[in-house]
Amino acid sequence: MTNKIKELGEDTMLGMSIKTLIALVAGLSFAIAGYYNLMQEIQLAKELPPPVVSRVEFDLKDELVRNAVMETQKQVEQIGADLKRIEQRLYEIK
């Protein structure tokens, strides 16, 4: 078996069409432009004042989270009761 790996140098031809080369350059240009746009937006966001959270908004979010935790606790308790029932039925089958 012959070794098909050739050494890369100045005279190496890659066999890439002009269409592929243009697409590659355009894609790279869009990526670079997107990166710099994102960096500019991040810098602008750093300079903006921090958002003000009102006490009412904080209380409403706090209540929402507490309700979600309590509902989850009820669901866990229900799952535990269901699991005990399933275990009991399995024990009776044996």
PDB file with one MODEL, atoms N, CA, C and O in Angstrom:
MODEL        1
ATOM      1  N   MET A   1       0.847  -1.171   0.000  1.00  0.00           N
ATOM      2  CA  MET A   1       0.000   0.000   0.000  1.00  0.00           C
ATOM      3  C   MET A   1       0.892   1.233   0.000  1.00  0.00           C
ATOM      4  O   MET A   1       1.812   1.350   0.809  1.00  0.00           O
ATOM      5  N   THR A   2       0.612   2.131  -0.899  1.00  0.00           N
ATOM      6  CA  THR A   2       1.442   3.329  -0.987  1.00  0.00           C
ATOM      7  C   THR A   2       0.906   4.398  -0.055  1.00  0.00           C
ATOM      8  O   THR A   2      -0.293   4.476   0.213  1.00  0.00           O
ATOM      9  N   ASN A   3       1.796   5.195   0.416  1.00  0.00           N
ATOM     10  CA  ASN A   3       1.428   6.274   1.324  1.00  0.00           C
ATOM     11  C   ASN A   3       0.873   7.422   0.494  1.00  0.00           C
ATOM     12  O   ASN A   3       1.593   7.995  -0.324  1.00  0.00           O
ATOM     13  N   LYS A   4      -0.419   7.775   0.693  1.00  0.00           N
ATOM     14  CA  LYS A   4      -1.069   8.805  -0.111  1.00  0.00           C
ATOM     15  C   LYS A   4      -0.972  10.191   0.512  1.00  0.00           C
ATOM     16  O   LYS A   4      -1.454  11.163  -0.070  1.00  0.00           O
ATOM     17  N   ILE A   5      -0.367  10.296   1.663  1.00  0.00           N
ATOM     18  CA  ILE A   5      -0.232  11.594   2.305  1.00  0.00           C
ATOM     19  C   ILE A   5       0.961  12.304   1.682  1.00  0.00           C
ATOM     20  O   ILE A   5       2.089  11.810   1.688  1.00  0.00           O
ATOM     21  N   LYS A   6       0.665  13.486   1.144  1.00  0.00           N
ATOM     22  CA  LYS A   6       1.732  14.270   0.523  1.00  0.00           C
ATOM     23  C   LYS A   6       2.111  15.409   1.439  1.00  0.00           C
ATOM     24  O   LYS A   6       1.342  15.827   2.305  1.00  0.00           O
ATOM     25  N   GLU A   7       3.307  15.896   1.225  1.00  0.00           N
ATOM     26  CA  GLU A   7       3.766  17.019   2.008  1.00  0.00           C
ATOM     27  C   GLU A   7       3.127  18.298   1.486  1.00  0.00           C
ATOM     28  O   GLU A   7       3.032  18.501   0.276  1.00  0.00           O
ATOM     29  N   LEU A   8       2.689  19.162   2.401  1.00  0.00           N
ATOM     30  CA  LEU A   8       2.105  20.434   2.004  1.00  0.00           C
ATOM     31  C   LEU A   8       3.199  21.469   1.868  1.00  0.00           C
ATOM     32  O   LEU A   8       4.100  21.548   2.703  1.00  0.00           O
ATOM     33  N   GLY A   9       3.121  22.257   0.820  1.00  0.00           N
ATOM     34  CA  GLY A   9       4.103  23.298   0.595  1.00  0.00           C
ATOM     35  C   GLY A   9       3.492  24.419  -0.217  1.00  0.00           C
ATOM     36  O   GLY A   9       2.275  24.501  -0.382  1.00  0.00           O
ATOM     37  N   GLU A  10       4.380  25.300  -0.730  1.00  0.00           N
ATOM     38  CA  GLU A  10       3.904  26.433  -1.511  1.00  0.00           C
ATOM     39  C   GLU A  10       3.236  25.992  -2.811  1.00  0.00           C
ATOM     40  O   GLU A  10       2.314  26.658  -3.282  1.00  0.00           O
ATOM     41  N   ASP A  11       3.675  24.909  -3.385  1.00  0.00           N
ATOM     42  CA  ASP A  11       3.183  24.457  -4.679  1.00  0.00           C
ATOM     43  C   ASP A  11       2.015  23.479  -4.559  1.00  0.00           C
ATOM     44  O   ASP A  11       1.580  22.933  -5.573  1.00  0.00           O
ATOM     45  N   THR A  12       1.501  23.245  -3.369  1.00  0.00           N
ATOM     46  CA  THR A  12       0.419  22.290  -3.175  1.00  0.00           C
ATOM     47  C   THR A  12      -0.878  22.856  -3.743  1.00  0.00           C
ATOM     48  O   THR A  12      -1.239  23.997  -3.454  1.00  0.00           O
ATOM     49  N   MET A  13      -1.578  22.061  -4.550  1.00  0.00           N
ATOM     50  CA  MET A  13      -2.874  22.445  -5.115  1.00  0.00           C
ATOM     51  C   MET A  13      -3.961  21.770  -4.283  1.00  0.00           C
ATOM     52  O   MET A  13      -3.888  20.570  -4.017  1.00  0.00           O
ATOM     53  N   LEU A  14      -4.961  22.534  -3.876  1.00  0.00           N
ATOM     54  CA  LEU A  14      -6.018  21.982  -3.034  1.00  0.00           C
ATOM     55  C   LEU A  14      -7.227  21.526  -3.835  1.00  0.00           C
ATOM     56  O   LEU A  14      -8.060  20.795  -3.299  1.00  0.00           O
ATOM     57  N   GLY A  15      -7.355  21.916  -5.064  1.00  0.00           N
ATOM     58  CA  GLY A  15      -8.470  21.472  -5.894  1.00  0.00           C
ATOM     59  C   GLY A  15      -9.793  22.030  -5.424  1.00  0.00           C
ATOM     60  O   GLY A  15     -10.760  21.283  -5.271  1.00  0.00           O
ATOM     61  N   MET A  16      -9.855  23.326  -5.194  1.00  0.00           N
ATOM     62  CA  MET A  16     -11.069  23.969  -4.706  1.00  0.00           C
ATOM     63  C   MET A  16     -11.589  24.875  -5.817  1.00  0.00           C
ATOM     64  O   MET A  16     -10.830  25.637  -6.414  1.00  0.00           O
ATOM     65  N   SER A  17     -12.898  24.786  -6.090  1.00  0.00           N
ATOM     66  CA  SER A  17     -13.461  25.617  -7.142  1.00  0.00           C
ATOM     67  C   SER A  17     -13.597  27.061  -6.669  1.00  0.00           C
ATOM     68  O   SER A  17     -13.579  27.344  -5.471  1.00  0.00           O
ATOM     69  N   ILE A  18     -13.731  27.956  -7.625  1.00  0.00           N
ATOM     70  CA  ILE A  18     -13.905  29.373  -7.308  1.00  0.00           C
ATOM     71  C   ILE A  18     -15.194  29.567  -6.509  1.00  0.00           C
ATOM     72  O   ILE A  18     -15.233  30.365  -5.572  1.00  0.00           O
ATOM     73  N   LYS A  19     -16.238  28.842  -6.878  1.00  0.00           N
ATOM     74  CA  LYS A  19     -17.529  28.943  -6.186  1.00  0.00           C
ATOM     75  C   LYS A  19     -17.382  28.566  -4.707  1.00  0.00           C
ATOM     76  O   LYS A  19     -17.926  29.243  -3.834  1.00  0.00           O
ATOM     77  N   THR A  20     -16.655  27.497  -4.433  1.00  0.00           N
ATOM     78  CA  THR A  20     -16.430  27.061  -3.058  1.00  0.00           C
ATOM     79  C   THR A  20     -15.588  28.070  -2.298  1.00  0.00           C
ATOM     80  O   THR A  20     -15.841  28.346  -1.126  1.00  0.00           O
ATOM     81  N   LEU A  21     -14.589  28.616  -2.971  1.00  0.00           N
ATOM     82  CA  LEU A  21     -13.711  29.601  -2.344  1.00  0.00           C
ATOM     83  C   LEU A  21     -14.498  30.865  -1.990  1.00  0.00           C
ATOM     84  O   LEU A  21     -14.314  31.418  -0.906  1.00  0.00           O
ATOM     85  N   ILE A  22     -15.368  31.327  -2.886  1.00  0.00           N
ATOM     86  CA  ILE A  22     -16.188  32.510  -2.612  1.00  0.00           C
ATOM     87  C   ILE A  22     -17.138  32.237  -1.445  1.00  0.00           C
ATOM     88  O   ILE A  22     -17.306  33.090  -0.573  1.00  0.00           O
ATOM     89  N   ALA A  23     -17.755  31.065  -1.422  1.00  0.00           N
ATOM     90  CA  ALA A  23     -18.660  30.705  -0.326  1.00  0.00           C
ATOM     91  C   ALA A  23     -17.911  30.666   0.999  1.00  0.00           C
ATOM     92  O   ALA A  23     -18.435  31.106   2.023  1.00  0.00           O
ATOM     93  N   LEU A  24     -16.698  30.145   0.986  1.00  0.00           N
ATOM     94  CA  LEU A  24     -15.882  30.076   2.196  1.00  0.00           C
ATOM     95  C   LEU A  24     -15.536  31.474   2.696  1.00  0.00           C
ATOM     96  O   LEU A  24     -15.637  31.745   3.892  1.00  0.00           O
ATOM     97  N   VAL A  25     -15.134  32.354   1.800  1.00  0.00           N
ATOM     98  CA  VAL A  25     -14.784  33.725   2.179  1.00  0.00           C
ATOM     99  C   VAL A  25     -16.022  34.463   2.688  1.00  0.00           C
ATOM    100  O   VAL A  25     -15.944  35.190   3.678  1.00  0.00           O
ATOM    101  N   ALA A  26     -17.169  34.282   2.016  1.00  0.00           N
ATOM    102  CA  ALA A  26     -18.398  34.948   2.457  1.00  0.00           C
ATOM    103  C   ALA A  26     -18.820  34.449   3.835  1.00  0.00           C
ATOM    104  O   ALA A  26     -19.188  35.250   4.694  1.00  0.00           O
ATOM    105  N   GLY A  27     -18.772  33.148   4.055  1.00  0.00           N
ATOM    106  CA  GLY A  27     -19.126  32.597   5.352  1.00  0.00           C
ATOM    107  C   GLY A  27     -18.223  33.097   6.464  1.00  0.00           C
ATOM    108  O   GLY A  27     -18.685  33.430   7.555  1.00  0.00           O
ATOM    109  N   LEU A  28     -16.934  33.145   6.177  1.00  0.00           N
ATOM    110  CA  LEU A  28     -15.972  33.644   7.157  1.00  0.00           C
ATOM    111  C   LEU A  28     -16.220  35.124   7.445  1.00  0.00           C
ATOM    112  O   LEU A  28     -16.107  35.559   8.591  1.00  0.00           O
ATOM    113  N   SER A  29     -16.555  35.896   6.413  1.00  0.00           N
ATOM    114  CA  SER A  29     -16.845  37.327   6.601  1.00  0.00           C
ATOM    115  C   SER A  29     -18.074  37.520   7.481  1.00  0.00           C
ATOM    116  O   SER A  29     -18.072  38.366   8.375  1.00  0.00           O
ATOM    117  N   PHE A  30     -19.124  36.739   7.231  1.00  0.00           N
ATOM    118  CA  PHE A  30     -20.328  36.837   8.057  1.00  0.00           C
ATOM    119  C   PHE A  30     -20.028  36.465   9.510  1.00  0.00           C
ATOM    120  O   PHE A  30     -20.537  37.106  10.429  1.00  0.00           O
ATOM    121  N   ALA A  31     -19.224  35.456   9.720  1.00  0.00           N
ATOM    122  CA  ALA A  31     -18.892  35.029  11.079  1.00  0.00           C
ATOM    123  C   ALA A  31     -18.108  36.118  11.818  1.00  0.00           C
ATOM    124  O   ALA A  31     -18.372  36.397  12.987  1.00  0.00           O
ATOM    125  N   ILE A  32     -17.155  36.722  11.132  1.00  0.00           N
ATOM    126  CA  ILE A  32     -16.353  37.782  11.760  1.00  0.00           C
ATOM    127  C   ILE A  32     -17.222  38.997  12.061  1.00  0.00           C
ATOM    128  O   ILE A  32     -17.118  39.584  13.138  1.00  0.00           O
ATOM    129  N   ALA A  33     -18.085  39.380  11.107  1.00  0.00           N
ATOM    130  CA  ALA A  33     -18.975  40.524  11.323  1.00  0.00           C
ATOM    131  C   ALA A  33     -19.929  40.246  12.482  1.00  0.00           C
ATOM    132  O   ALA A  33     -20.196  41.135  13.290  1.00  0.00           O
ATOM    133  N   GLY A  34     -20.441  39.029  12.570  1.00  0.00           N
ATOM    134  CA  GLY A  34     -21.328  38.666  13.670  1.00  0.00           C
ATOM    135  C   GLY A  34     -20.623  38.729  15.010  1.00  0.00           C
ATOM    136  O   GLY A  34     -21.201  39.166  16.005  1.00  0.00           O
ATOM    137  N   TYR A  35     -19.377  38.292  15.036  1.00  0.00           N
ATOM    138  CA  TYR A  35     -18.594  38.331  16.270  1.00  0.00           C
ATOM    139  C   TYR A  35     -18.410  39.765  16.752  1.00  0.00           C
ATOM    140  O   TYR A  35     -18.634  40.066  17.924  1.00  0.00           O
ATOM    141  N   TYR A  36     -18.000  40.649  15.842  1.00  0.00           N
ATOM    142  CA  TYR A  36     -17.769  42.033  16.239  1.00  0.00           C
ATOM    143  C   TYR A  36     -19.073  42.726  16.620  1.00  0.00           C
ATOM    144  O   TYR A  36     -19.082  43.563  17.523  1.00  0.00           O
ATOM    145  N   ASN A  37     -20.171  42.392  15.950  1.00  0.00           N
ATOM    146  CA  ASN A  37     -21.472  42.951  16.318  1.00  0.00           C
ATOM    147  C   ASN A  37     -21.868  42.499  17.721  1.00  0.00           C
ATOM    148  O   ASN A  37     -22.362  43.298  18.517  1.00  0.00           O
ATOM    149  N   LEU A  38     -21.654  41.235  18.021  1.00  0.00           N
ATOM    150  CA  LEU A  38     -21.962  40.710  19.345  1.00  0.00           C
ATOM    151  C   LEU A  38     -21.110  41.378  20.414  1.00  0.00           C
ATOM    152  O   LEU A  38     -21.618  41.714  21.484  1.00  0.00           O
ATOM    153  N   MET A  39     -19.828  41.577  20.147  1.00  0.00           N
ATOM    154  CA  MET A  39     -18.951  42.242  21.112  1.00  0.00           C
ATOM    155  C   MET A  39     -19.400  43.681  21.351  1.00  0.00           C
ATOM    156  O   MET A  39     -19.343  44.169  22.480  1.00  0.00           O
ATOM    157  N   GLN A  40     -19.850  44.366  20.287  1.00  0.00           N
ATOM    158  CA  GLN A  40     -20.327  45.740  20.421  1.00  0.00           C
ATOM    159  C   GLN A  40     -21.590  45.780  21.278  1.00  0.00           C
ATOM    160  O   GLN A  40     -21.729  46.665  22.122  1.00  0.00           O
ATOM    161  N   GLU A  41     -22.509  44.842  21.077  1.00  0.00           N
ATOM    162  CA  GLU A  41     -23.732  44.802  21.873  1.00  0.00           C
ATOM    163  C   GLU A  41     -23.443  44.479  23.334  1.00  0.00           C
ATOM    164  O   GLU A  41     -24.095  45.016  24.229  1.00  0.00           O
ATOM    165  N   ILE A  42     -22.477  43.612  23.581  1.00  0.00           N
ATOM    166  CA  ILE A  42     -22.089  43.288  24.961  1.00  0.00           C
ATOM    167  C   ILE A  42     -21.521  44.526  25.645  1.00  0.00           C
ATOM    168  O   ILE A  42     -21.841  44.804  26.801  1.00  0.00           O
ATOM    169  N   GLN A  43     -20.678  45.266  24.932  1.00  0.00           N
ATOM    170  CA  GLN A  43     -20.095  46.479  25.505  1.00  0.00           C
ATOM    171  C   GLN A  43     -21.185  47.502  25.817  1.00  0.00           C
ATOM    172  O   GLN A  43     -21.139  48.161  26.857  1.00  0.00           O
ATOM    173  N   LEU A  44     -22.161  47.638  24.924  1.00  0.00           N
ATOM    174  CA  LEU A  44     -23.272  48.563  25.155  1.00  0.00           C
ATOM    175  C   LEU A  44     -24.083  48.124  26.371  1.00  0.00           C
ATOM    176  O   LEU A  44     -24.486  48.960  27.180  1.00  0.00           O
ATOM    177  N   ALA A  45     -24.321  46.836  26.506  1.00  0.00           N
ATOM    178  CA  ALA A  45     -25.090  46.328  27.649  1.00  0.00           C
ATOM    179  C   ALA A  45     -24.352  46.578  28.961  1.00  0.00           C
ATOM    180  O   ALA A  45     -24.984  46.800  29.994  1.00  0.00           O
ATOM    181  N   LYS A  46     -23.028  46.545  28.929  1.00  0.00           N
ATOM    182  CA  LYS A  46     -22.251  46.816  30.148  1.00  0.00           C
ATOM    183  C   LYS A  46     -22.396  48.272  30.593  1.00  0.00           C
ATOM    184  O   LYS A  46     -22.316  48.580  31.782  1.00  0.00           O
ATOM    185  N   GLU A  47     -22.609  49.164  29.621  1.00  0.00           N
ATOM    186  CA  GLU A  47     -22.685  50.589  29.939  1.00  0.00           C
ATOM    187  C   GLU A  47     -24.086  51.014  30.387  1.00  0.00           C
ATOM    188  O   GLU A  47     -24.236  52.075  30.993  1.00  0.00           O
ATOM    189  N   LEU A  48     -25.091  50.226  30.108  1.00  0.00           N
ATOM    190  CA  LEU A  48     -26.460  50.570  30.503  1.00  0.00           C
ATOM    191  C   LEU A  48     -26.617  50.431  32.007  1.00  0.00           C
ATOM    192  O   LEU A  48     -25.931  49.624  32.634  1.00  0.00           O
ATOM    193  N   PRO A  49     -27.524  51.223  32.592  1.00  0.00           N
ATOM    194  CA  PRO A  49     -27.751  51.091  34.044  1.00  0.00           C
ATOM    195  C   PRO A  49     -28.442  49.752  34.333  1.00  0.00           C
ATOM    196  O   PRO A  49     -29.174  49.230  33.492  1.00  0.00           O
ATOM    197  N   PRO A  50     -28.206  49.213  35.511  1.00  0.00           N
ATOM    198  CA  PRO A  50     -28.849  47.940  35.850  1.00  0.00           C
ATOM    199  C   PRO A  50     -30.362  48.117  35.942  1.00  0.00           C
ATOM    200  O   PRO A  50     -30.840  49.176  36.351  1.00  0.00           O
ATOM    201  N   PRO A  51     -31.117  47.087  35.565  1.00  0.00           N
ATOM    202  CA  PRO A  51     -32.571  47.215  35.622  1.00  0.00           C
ATOM    203  C   PRO A  51     -33.056  47.337  37.067  1.00  0.00           C
ATOM    204  O   PRO A  51     -32.494  46.737  37.983  1.00  0.00           O
ATOM    205  N   VAL A  52     -34.101  48.122  37.242  1.00  0.00           N
ATOM    206  CA  VAL A  52     -34.664  48.329  38.573  1.00  0.00           C
ATOM    207  C   VAL A  52     -35.802  47.321  38.768  1.00  0.00           C
ATOM    208  O   VAL A  52     -36.734  47.254  37.968  1.00  0.00           O
ATOM    209  N   VAL A  53     -35.705  46.546  39.842  1.00  0.00           N
ATOM    210  CA  VAL A  53     -36.745  45.585  40.166  1.00  0.00           C
ATOM    211  C   VAL A  53     -37.569  46.179  41.304  1.00  0.00           C
ATOM    212  O   VAL A  53     -37.061  46.438  42.395  1.00  0.00           O
ATOM    213  N   SER A  54     -38.845  46.386  41.021  1.00  0.00           N
ATOM    214  CA  SER A  54     -39.701  46.982  42.050  1.00  0.00           C
ATOM    215  C   SER A  54     -40.027  45.936  43.122  1.00  0.00           C
ATOM    216  O   SER A  54     -39.896  44.733  42.893  1.00  0.00           O
ATOM    217  N   ARG A  55     -40.442  46.405  44.264  1.00  0.00           N
ATOM    218  CA  ARG A  55     -40.773  45.520  45.376  1.00  0.00           C
ATOM    219  C   ARG A  55     -41.973  44.639  45.015  1.00  0.00           C
ATOM    220  O   ARG A  55     -42.021  43.469  45.394  1.00  0.00           O
ATOM    221  N   VAL A  56     -42.926  45.193  44.295  1.00  0.00           N
ATOM    222  CA  VAL A  56     -44.119  44.433  43.905  1.00  0.00           C
ATOM    223  C   VAL A  56     -43.712  43.292  42.962  1.00  0.00           C
ATOM    224  O   VAL A  56     -44.158  42.155  43.114  1.00  0.00           O
ATOM    225  N   GLU A  57     -42.860  43.619  41.993  1.00  0.00           N
ATOM    226  CA  GLU A  57     -42.405  42.596  41.054  1.00  0.00           C
ATOM    227  C   GLU A  57     -41.648  41.490  41.794  1.00  0.00           C
ATOM    228  O   GLU A  57     -41.847  40.306  41.519  1.00  0.00           O
ATOM    229  N   PHE A  58     -40.789  41.876  42.724  1.00  0.00           N
ATOM    230  CA  PHE A  58     -40.034  40.889  43.504  1.00  0.00           C
ATOM    231  C   PHE A  58     -40.982  40.005  44.302  1.00  0.00           C
ATOM    232  O   PHE A  58     -40.822  38.785  44.332  1.00  0.00           O
ATOM    233  N   ASP A  59     -41.976  40.624  44.954  1.00  0.00           N
ATOM    234  CA  ASP A  59     -42.931  39.855  45.754  1.00  0.00           C
ATOM    235  C   ASP A  59     -43.727  38.878  44.893  1.00  0.00           C
ATOM    236  O   ASP A  59     -43.959  37.737  45.294  1.00  0.00           O
ATOM    237  N   LEU A  60     -44.146  39.333  43.700  1.00  0.00           N
ATOM    238  CA  LEU A  60     -44.916  38.456  42.818  1.00  0.00           C
ATOM    239  C   LEU A  60     -44.078  37.263  42.343  1.00  0.00           C
ATOM    240  O   LEU A  60     -44.560  36.131  42.300  1.00  0.00           O
ATOM    241  N   LYS A  61     -42.825  37.533  41.990  1.00  0.00           N
ATOM    242  CA  LYS A  61     -41.951  36.432  41.556  1.00  0.00           C
ATOM    243  C   LYS A  61     -41.662  35.477  42.710  1.00  0.00           C
ATOM    244  O   LYS A  61     -41.621  34.260  42.526  1.00  0.00           O
ATOM    245  N   ASP A  62     -41.463  36.040  43.898  1.00  0.00           N
ATOM    246  CA  ASP A  62     -41.221  35.208  45.070  1.00  0.00           C
ATOM    247  C   ASP A  62     -42.425  34.313  45.354  1.00  0.00           C
ATOM    248  O   ASP A  62     -42.271  33.130  45.659  1.00  0.00           O
ATOM    249  N   GLU A  63     -43.620  34.884  45.252  1.00  0.00           N
ATOM    250  CA  GLU A  63     -44.838  34.108  45.486  1.00  0.00           C
ATOM    251  C   GLU A  63     -44.992  33.014  44.429  1.00  0.00           C
ATOM    252  O   GLU A  63     -45.396  31.895  44.744  1.00  0.00           O
ATOM    253  N   LEU A  64     -44.673  33.340  43.184  1.00  0.00           N
ATOM    254  CA  LEU A  64     -44.759  32.362  42.098  1.00  0.00           C
ATOM    255  C   LEU A  64     -43.819  31.180  42.344  1.00  0.00           C
ATOM    256  O   LEU A  64     -44.197  30.025  42.147  1.00  0.00           O
ATOM    257  N   VAL A  65     -42.603  31.476  42.770  1.00  0.00           N
ATOM    258  CA  VAL A  65     -41.632  30.411  43.040  1.00  0.00           C
ATOM    259  C   VAL A  65     -42.086  29.567  44.227  1.00  0.00           C
ATOM    260  O   VAL A  65     -41.996  28.340  44.189  1.00  0.00           O
ATOM    261  N   ARG A  66     -42.570  30.214  45.269  1.00  0.00           N
ATOM    262  CA  ARG A  66     -43.037  29.462  46.441  1.00  0.00           C
ATOM    263  C   ARG A  66     -44.216  28.558  46.090  1.00  0.00           C
ATOM    264  O   ARG A  66     -44.285  27.418  46.549  1.00  0.00           O
ATOM    265  N   ASN A  67     -45.144  29.066  45.277  1.00  0.00           N
ATOM    266  CA  ASN A  67     -46.278  28.246  44.854  1.00  0.00           C
ATOM    267  C   ASN A  67     -45.820  27.052  44.017  1.00  0.00           C
ATOM    268  O   ASN A  67     -46.350  25.949  44.150  1.00  0.00           O
ATOM    269  N   ALA A  68     -44.840  27.282  43.163  1.00  0.00           N
ATOM    270  CA  ALA A  68     -44.319  26.196  42.333  1.00  0.00           C
ATOM    271  C   ALA A  68     -43.666  25.125  43.201  1.00  0.00           C
ATOM    272  O   ALA A  68     -43.822  23.932  42.938  1.00  0.00           O
ATOM    273  N   VAL A  69     -42.940  25.543  44.226  1.00  0.00           N
ATOM    274  CA  VAL A  69     -42.293  24.586  45.132  1.00  0.00           C
ATOM    275  C   VAL A  69     -43.344  23.787  45.895  1.00  0.00           C
ATOM    276  O   VAL A  69     -43.214  22.573  46.047  1.00  0.00           O
ATOM    277  N   MET A  70     -44.373  24.458  46.369  1.00  0.00           N
ATOM    278  CA  MET A  70     -45.418  23.759  47.117  1.00  0.00           C
ATOM    279  C   MET A  70     -46.175  22.774  46.223  1.00  0.00           C
ATOM    280  O   MET A  70     -46.511  21.672  46.656  1.00  0.00           O
ATOM    281  N   GLU A  71     -46.440  23.171  44.982  1.00  0.00           N
ATOM    282  CA  GLU A  71     -47.125  22.279  44.043  1.00  0.00           C
ATOM    283  C   GLU A  71     -46.251  21.069  43.729  1.00  0.00           C
ATOM    284  O   GLU A  71     -46.751  19.948  43.628  1.00  0.00           O
ATOM    285  N   THR A  72     -44.971  21.289  43.577  1.00  0.00           N
ATOM    286  CA  THR A  72     -44.045  20.184  43.331  1.00  0.00           C
ATOM    287  C   THR A  72     -44.004  19.247  44.527  1.00  0.00           C
ATOM    288  O   THR A  72     -43.947  18.029  44.357  1.00  0.00           O
ATOM    289  N   GLN A  73     -44.032  19.797  45.728  1.00  0.00           N
ATOM    290  CA  GLN A  73     -44.039  18.976  46.933  1.00  0.00           C
ATOM    291  C   GLN A  73     -45.292  18.110  46.985  1.00  0.00           C
ATOM    292  O   GLN A  73     -45.218  16.936  47.348  1.00  0.00           O
ATOM    293  N   LYS A  74     -46.439  18.676  46.626  1.00  0.00           N
ATOM    294  CA  LYS A  74     -47.679  17.895  46.603  1.00  0.00           C
ATOM    295  C   LYS A  74     -47.592  16.767  45.576  1.00  0.00           C
ATOM    296  O   LYS A  74     -48.038  15.649  45.832  1.00  0.00           O
ATOM    297  N   GLN A  75     -47.014  17.069  44.413  1.00  0.00           N
ATOM    298  CA  GLN A  75     -46.883  16.048  43.375  1.00  0.00           C
ATOM    299  C   GLN A  75     -45.949  14.926  43.823  1.00  0.00           C
ATOM    300  O   GLN A  75     -46.206  13.756  43.541  1.00  0.00           O
ATOM    301  N   VAL A  76     -44.876  15.275  44.515  1.00  0.00           N
ATOM    302  CA  VAL A  76     -43.940  14.260  45.011  1.00  0.00           C
ATOM    303  C   VAL A  76     -44.626  13.374  46.044  1.00  0.00           C
ATOM    304  O   VAL A  76     -44.439  12.157  46.046  1.00  0.00           O
ATOM    305  N   GLU A  77     -45.414  13.980  46.917  1.00  0.00           N
ATOM    306  CA  GLU A  77     -46.148  13.196  47.912  1.00  0.00           C
ATOM    307  C   GLU A  77     -47.131  12.253  47.239  1.00  0.00           C
ATOM    308  O   GLU A  77     -47.277  11.109  47.668  1.00  0.00           O
ATOM    309  N   GLN A  78     -47.811  12.715  46.189  1.00  0.00           N
ATOM    310  CA  GLN A  78     -48.760  11.880  45.456  1.00  0.00           C
ATOM    311  C   GLN A  78     -48.036  10.727  44.762  1.00  0.00           C
ATOM    312  O   GLN A  78     -48.526   9.597  44.747  1.00  0.00           O
ATOM    313  N   ILE A  79     -46.885  11.015  44.197  1.00  0.00           N
ATOM    314  CA  ILE A  79     -46.096   9.963  43.549  1.00  0.00           C
ATOM    315  C   ILE A  79     -45.649   8.928  44.571  1.00  0.00           C
ATOM    316  O   ILE A  79     -45.652   7.730  44.289  1.00  0.00           O
ATOM    317  N   GLY A  80     -45.263   9.392  45.764  1.00  0.00           N
ATOM    318  CA  GLY A  80     -44.875   8.474  46.836  1.00  0.00           C
ATOM    319  C   GLY A  80     -46.018   7.571  47.241  1.00  0.00           C
ATOM    320  O   GLY A  80     -45.819   6.376  47.458  1.00  0.00           O
ATOM    321  N   ALA A  81     -47.231   8.133  47.347  1.00  0.00           N
ATOM    322  CA  ALA A  81     -48.400   7.328  47.713  1.00  0.00           C
ATOM    323  C   ALA A  81     -48.709   6.309  46.611  1.00  0.00           C
ATOM    324  O   ALA A  81     -49.026   5.154  46.896  1.00  0.00           O
ATOM    325  N   ASP A  82     -48.616   6.743  45.363  1.00  0.00           N
ATOM    326  CA  ASP A  82     -48.846   5.821  44.243  1.00  0.00           C
ATOM    327  C   ASP A  82     -47.829   4.689  44.251  1.00  0.00           C
ATOM    328  O   ASP A  82     -48.170   3.533  43.999  1.00  0.00           O
ATOM    329  N   LEU A  83     -46.584   5.028  44.541  1.00  0.00           N
ATOM    330  CA  LEU A  83     -45.521   4.020  44.579  1.00  0.00           C
ATOM    331  C   LEU A  83     -45.781   2.996  45.682  1.00  0.00           C
ATOM    332  O   LEU A  83     -45.562   1.801  45.483  1.00  0.00           O
ATOM    333  N   LYS A  84     -46.245   3.455  46.838  1.00  0.00           N
ATOM    334  CA  LYS A  84     -46.564   2.526  47.926  1.00  0.00           C
ATOM    335  C   LYS A  84     -47.692   1.582  47.525  1.00  0.00           C
ATOM    336  O   LYS A  84     -47.659   0.390  47.827  1.00  0.00           O
ATOM    337  N   ARG A  85     -48.700   2.142  46.831  1.00  0.00           N
ATOM    338  CA  ARG A  85     -49.806   1.303  46.358  1.00  0.00           C
ATOM    339  C   ARG A  85     -49.323   0.259  45.356  1.00  0.00           C
ATOM    340  O   ARG A  85     -49.740  -0.898  45.403  1.00  0.00           O
ATOM    341  N   ILE A  86     -48.448   0.674  44.457  1.00  0.00           N
ATOM    342  CA  ILE A  86     -47.908  -0.266  43.461  1.00  0.00           C
ATOM    343  C   ILE A  86     -47.092  -1.350  44.145  1.00  0.00           C
ATOM    344  O   ILE A  86     -47.206  -2.524  43.796  1.00  0.00           O
ATOM    345  N   GLU A  87     -46.270  -0.969  45.116  1.00  0.00           N
ATOM    346  CA  GLU A  87     -45.472  -1.956  45.842  1.00  0.00           C
ATOM    347  C   GLU A  87     -46.379  -2.947  46.575  1.00  0.00           C
ATOM    348  O   GLU A  87     -46.102  -4.147  46.582  1.00  0.00           O
ATOM    349  N   GLN A  88     -47.453  -2.461  47.189  1.00  0.00           N
ATOM    350  CA  GLN A  88     -48.382  -3.322  47.898  1.00  0.00           C
ATOM    351  C   GLN A  88     -49.028  -4.325  46.943  1.00  0.00           C
ATOM    352  O   GLN A  88     -49.153  -5.508  47.259  1.00  0.00           O
ATOM    353  N   ARG A  89     -49.433  -3.836  45.778  1.00  0.00           N
ATOM    354  CA  ARG A  89     -50.064  -4.735  44.800  1.00  0.00           C
ATOM    355  C   ARG A  89     -49.068  -5.764  44.290  1.00  0.00           C
ATOM    356  O   ARG A  89     -49.434  -6.922  44.091  1.00  0.00           O
ATOM    357  N   LEU A  90     -47.826  -5.373  44.075  1.00  0.00           N
ATOM    358  CA  LEU A  90     -46.812  -6.329  43.655  1.00  0.00           C
ATOM    359  C   LEU A  90     -46.565  -7.385  44.732  1.00  0.00           C
ATOM    360  O   LEU A  90     -46.373  -8.561  44.423  1.00  0.00           O
ATOM    361  N   TYR A  91     -46.570  -6.960  45.997  1.00  0.00           N
ATOM    362  CA  TYR A  91     -46.378  -7.884  47.100  1.00  0.00           C
ATOM    363  C   TYR A  91     -47.525  -8.889  47.165  1.00  0.00           C
ATOM    364  O   TYR A  91     -47.316 -10.071  47.439  1.00  0.00           O
ATOM    365  N   GLU A  92     -48.746  -8.398  46.908  1.00  0.00           N
ATOM    366  CA  GLU A  92     -49.919  -9.286  46.930  1.00  0.00           C
ATOM    367  C   GLU A  92     -49.883 -10.285  45.792  1.00  0.00           C
ATOM    368  O   GLU A  92     -50.358 -11.409  45.948  1.00  0.00           O
ATOM    369  N   ILE A  93     -49.325  -9.898  44.641  1.00  0.00           N
ATOM    370  CA  ILE A  93     -49.243 -10.796  43.478  1.00  0.00           C
ATOM    371  C   ILE A  93     -48.292 -11.960  43.773  1.00  0.00           C
ATOM    372  O   ILE A  93     -48.549 -13.093  43.367  1.00  0.00           O
ATOM    373  N   LYS A  94     -47.215 -11.680  44.466  1.00  0.00           N
ATOM    374  CA  LYS A  94     -46.228 -12.705  44.774  1.00  0.00           C
ATOM    375  C   LYS A  94     -46.844 -13.683  45.697  1.00  0.00           C
ATOM    376  O   LYS A  94     -46.192 -14.647  46.099  1.00  0.00           O
TER     377      LYS A  94
ENDMDL
END
